[in-house]
Amino acid sequence: MSKAEDNKAIVGRWFTEFWGKTCNLGVVDELAAPDMLLQYSLHEPRRGRDDIKAFMTDFRRAFPDLNFWGTADLIAEGDCVVGQWEGGGTHTGPAFRDFLMGSLPPATGRKMHFTGTTVLRIQSGKIHPGNRSRRRRQGADPARSHQGRLINAARSPDGRARNRT
C-alpha cells in the first residue's frame, strides 16, 4: 500500500472504531499520538489519550445512541487525510457539560445532528496534533445558545431558525 492508502486506513479505523456506533477506546492508544489534540467547535479542546478517552466516555453516557459515519471517500495527500462525516444522537443520559454554549441537564430527550469535515495529520502511523475540524450543529438554535440551553429548531424557507413547538 502507498503512504496515502496507509494513512486513509488509519483514519478509517479512527472514524469507525472511535466515532462509530460502538466505541473501542483501545483505538485511542493504538492510533493517537500521546499528545493528540481533539478539537471541535462545540467542545473544549482535549489533549492526550486519557483526556480524549474521558471525553468520549462522558459523551456516550449522555448520548447512548451516538453514532457518526463518513459521507464521502477519504482524501489523502502527504501526511494529511480529510474526511467528511455526519452523525448525532439523543440526549437520554446524565447531564452533559462539555458544550461550549452551555450544559444540558439530565435526559433532555434532545436530538442532536452534526455534520463536518475533519483534517487529520498522520505521522509514523499515529494521529498527531494539528488536526482541524469544522462541525455544523443541527437541532439547536444558535441564537439561543448563549443562554446555555439547547432547543429544537427548524429552518424557515429563508434559512432563519425558528422554534418548533
VOPAGU-2260 file (C-alpha; in pm, 1 decimal, decimal comma):
REM VOPAGU-2260
SITE   aa  ch    i         X         Y         Z
SITE  MET   A    0       0,0       0,0       0,0
SITE  SER   A    1     106,4     358,8     -58,5
SITE  LYS   A    2     158,2     606,9     224,1
SITE  ALA   A    3    -170,8     776,6     129,7
SITE  GLU   A    4    -359,1     444,7     145,9
SITE  ASP   A    5    -194,5     356,8     479,6
SITE  ASN   A    6    -294,3     695,4     622,8
SITE  LYS   A    7    -652,5     659,9     494,6
SITE  ALA   A    8    -672,8     315,6     659,3
SITE  ILE   A    9    -569,0     470,4     993,8
SITE  VAL   A   10    -828,0     747,9     966,7
SITE  GLY   A   11   -1092,1     499,7     851,5
SITE  ARG   A   12   -1030,9     293,9    1165,8
SITE  TRP   A   13   -1042,8     609,8    1381,0
SITE  PHE   A   14   -1377,3     716,9    1235,7
SITE  THR   A   15   -1525,7     366,8    1260,1
SITE  GLU   A   16   -1387,7     248,7    1594,0
SITE  PHE   A   17   -1383,2     576,3    1790,6
SITE  TRP   A   18   -1675,9     768,9    1641,6
SITE  GLY   A   19   -1891,2     480,1    1511,3
SITE  LYS   A   20   -2197,0     315,0    1660,2
SITE  THR   A   21   -1986,2     132,3    1917,1
SITE  CYS   A   22   -1671,4     286,2    2058,6
SITE  ASN   A   23   -1347,1      98,5    2107,5
SITE  LEU   A   24   -1146,2     321,8    2343,5
SITE  GLY   A   25    -842,3      97,5    2286,7
SITE  VAL   A   26    -811,7     251,2    1940,7
SITE  VAL   A   27    -704,8     576,1    2109,1
SITE  ASP   A   28    -392,0     405,3    2243,9
SITE  GLU   A   29    -330,1     233,8    1910,0
SITE  LEU   A   30    -379,6     526,1    1673,3
SITE  ALA   A   31    -343,9     854,5    1865,3
SITE  ALA   A   32      -7,7    1013,6    1938,4
SITE  PRO   A   33      38,9    1068,6    2314,1
SITE  ASP   A   34     -20,1    1444,3    2269,5
SITE  MET   A   35    -300,5    1423,2    2012,2
SITE  LEU   A   36    -537,5    1719,8    2010,8
SITE  LEU   A   37    -910,8    1651,3    1967,6
SITE  GLN   A   38   -1066,3    1984,1    1877,2
SITE  TYR   A   39   -1420,0    2050,9    1755,8
SITE  SER   A   40   -1610,0    2376,8    1751,4
SITE  LEU   A   41   -1872,1    2267,8    2007,4
SITE  HIS   A   42   -1639,1    2129,3    2275,1
SITE  GLU   A   43   -1337,7    2236,8    2475,2
SITE  PRO   A   44   -1018,1    2105,7    2311,7
SITE  ARG   A   45    -897,1    1775,3    2456,4
SITE  ARG   A   46    -527,9    1685,7    2457,0
SITE  GLY   A   47    -370,9    1349,1    2521,3
SITE  ARG   A   48    -505,3     997,5    2519,4
SITE  ASP   A   49    -655,6     994,4    2869,8
SITE  ASP   A   50    -839,6    1324,5    2818,3
SITE  ILE   A   51    -973,0    1207,9    2479,2
SITE  LYS   A   52   -1098,2     880,8    2628,4
SITE  ALA   A   53   -1264,8    1066,9    2917,5
SITE  PHE   A   54   -1437,5    1299,7    2670,1
SITE  MET   A   55   -1579,3    1012,8    2465,5
SITE  THR   A   56   -1686,1     819,3    2775,8
SITE  ASP   A   57   -1885,1    1121,6    2900,3
SITE  PHE   A   58   -2023,7    1198,6    2553,1
SITE  ARG   A   59   -2150,4     842,3    2508,0
SITE  ARG   A   60   -2301,1     830,1    2858,1
SITE  ALA   A   61   -2501,5    1142,2    2778,4
SITE  PHE   A   62   -2586,7    1028,1    2423,4
SITE  PRO   A   63   -2604,2     644,1    2438,2
SITE  ASP   A   64   -2712,5     613,6    2072,6
SITE  LEU   A   65   -2428,2     838,6    1948,9
SITE  ASN   A   66   -2306,9     741,4    1603,3
SITE  PHE   A   67   -2103,3     909,8    1330,8
SITE  TRP   A   68   -2028,5     787,2     978,9
SITE  GLY   A   69   -1841,4     901,5     671,0
SITE  THR   A   70   -2035,2    1071,0     391,4
SITE  ALA   A   71   -1764,6    1076,4     123,7
SITE  ASP   A   72   -1443,9     895,9      34,0
SITE  LEU   A   73   -1140,1     993,2     238,9
SITE  ILE   A   74    -887,4    1214,0      61,7
SITE  ALA   A   75    -516,3    1186,1     143,2
SITE  GLU   A   76    -219,0    1396,2      45,4
SITE  GLY   A   77     116,8    1390,0     219,8
SITE  ASP   A   78      62,4    1344,6     595,8
SITE  CYS   A   79    -298,2    1470,5     588,5
SITE  VAL   A   80    -627,1    1285,9     544,8
SITE  VAL   A   81    -958,5    1467,2     501,2
SITE  GLY   A   82   -1288,4    1306,1     598,4
SITE  GLN   A   83   -1642,5    1434,2     566,7
SITE  TRP   A   84   -1894,5    1294,6     815,9
SITE  GLU   A   85   -2229,5    1326,9     985,9
SITE  GLY   A   86   -2393,8    1178,9    1289,6
SITE  GLY   A   87   -2562,2    1250,3    1615,6
SITE  GLY   A   88   -2765,2    1104,8    1894,6
SITE  THR   A   89   -3038,1    1160,2    2151,4
SITE  HIS   A   90   -2956,9    1302,1    2491,8
SITE  THR   A   91   -3111,7    1044,4    2726,2
SITE  GLY   A   92   -2825,7    1010,6    2973,3
SITE  PRO   A   93   -2674,5    1219,7    3252,0
SITE  ALA   A   94   -2610,5    1592,7    3239,0
SITE  PHE   A   95   -2352,7    1688,9    2977,0
SITE  ARG   A   96   -2129,3    1986,4    3048,5
SITE  ASP   A   97   -1882,4    1979,3    2761,2
SITE  PHE   A   98   -2065,6    2201,9    2510,8
SITE  LEU   A   99   -1905,3    2546,8    2487,8
SITE  MET   A  100   -2251,1    2702,1    2459,6
SITE  GLY   A  101   -2365,6    2558,1    2790,7
SITE  SER   A  102   -2468,8    2243,9    2972,5
SITE  LEU   A  103   -2754,6    2003,6    2924,9
SITE  PRO   A  104   -2946,6    1887,3    3232,4
SITE  PRO   A  105   -3003,4    1510,1    3258,1
SITE  ALA   A  106   -3208,4    1326,7    2993,8
SITE  THR   A  107   -3348,0    1617,6    2792,7
SITE  GLY   A  108   -3450,3    1393,4    2502,5
SITE  ARG   A  109   -3296,3    1646,4    2261,8
SITE  LYS   A  110   -3185,2    1502,7    1930,5
SITE  MET   A  111   -2858,0    1641,8    1801,4
SITE  HIS   A  112   -2733,9    1613,3    1443,4
SITE  PHE   A  113   -2382,4    1711,9    1339,3
SITE  THR   A  114   -2206,2    1737,2    1004,9
SITE  GLY   A  115   -1845,5    1825,7     948,2
SITE  THR   A  116   -1513,2    1788,6     777,9
SITE  THR   A  117   -1200,5    1684,3     964,1
SITE  VAL   A  118    -835,5    1700,2     856,5
SITE  LEU   A  119    -612,4    1458,2    1047,6
SITE  ARG   A  120    -231,7    1461,2    1031,0
SITE  ILE   A  121     -68,5    1116,7    1037,4
SITE  GLN   A  122     298,1    1065,2    1125,4
SITE  SER   A  123     460,6     727,1    1185,8
SITE  GLY   A  124     117,6     562,0    1191,2
SITE  LYS   A  125     -27,7     789,7    1462,8
SITE  ILE   A  126    -275,4    1078,5    1457,1
SITE  HIS   A  127     -86,8    1390,0    1571,6
SITE  PRO   A  128    -176,9    1738,4    1696,6
SITE  GLY   A  129    -251,3    1998,7    1437,6
SITE  ASN   A  130    -582,2    1849,6    1327,6
SITE  ARG   A  131    -856,6    2077,1    1203,0
SITE  SER   A  132   -1229,9    2021,4    1212,6
SITE  ARG   A  133   -1537,7    2210,4    1111,4
SITE  ARG   A  134   -1858,4    2093,1    1270,1
SITE  ARG   A  135   -2205,1    2214,3    1198,6
SITE  ARG   A  136   -2470,3    2151,3    1458,8
SITE  GLN   A  137   -2830,6    2094,5    1368,6
SITE  GLY   A  138   -3118,6    2056,6    1609,1
SITE  ALA   A  139   -3029,6    2363,4    1817,6
SITE  ASP   A  140   -3094,9    2731,6    1767,2
SITE  PRO   A  141   -2759,8    2916,6    1767,6
SITE  ALA   A  142   -2934,0    3244,1    1855,6
SITE  ARG   A  143   -3041,3    3091,6    2188,8
SITE  SER   A  144   -2715,6    2908,2    2260,6
SITE  HIS   A  145   -2572,2    3192,5    2471,1
SITE  GLN   A  146   -2836,3    3108,6    2730,9
SITE  GLY   A  147   -2672,2    2770,9    2783,7
SITE  ARG   A  148   -2956,8    2552,2    2673,2
SITE  LEU   A  149   -3042,0    2360,1    2359,2
SITE  ILE   A  150   -3377,9    2384,8    2192,8
SITE  ASN   A  151   -3541,6    2211,5    1899,8
SITE  ALA   A  152   -3528,6    2430,4    1594,1
SITE  ALA   A  153   -3645,7    2420,2    1237,2
SITE  ARG   A  154   -3543,1    2634,2     943,7
SITE  SER   A  155   -3785,4    2860,6     764,1
SITE  PRO   A  156   -3763,9    2874,1     381,6
SITE  ASP   A  157   -3534,5    3177,3     403,6
SITE  GLY   A  158   -3286,0    2980,0     619,8
SITE  ARG   A  159   -3354,7    3151,8     951,7
SITE  ALA   A  160   -3401,8    2939,7    1263,0
SITE  ARG   A  161   -3747,8    2924,4    1414,2
SITE  ASN   A  162   -3862,7    2738,6    1722,1
SITE  ARG   A  163   -4061,1    2419,5    1693,6
SITE  THR   A  164   -4342,8    2352,8    1935,0
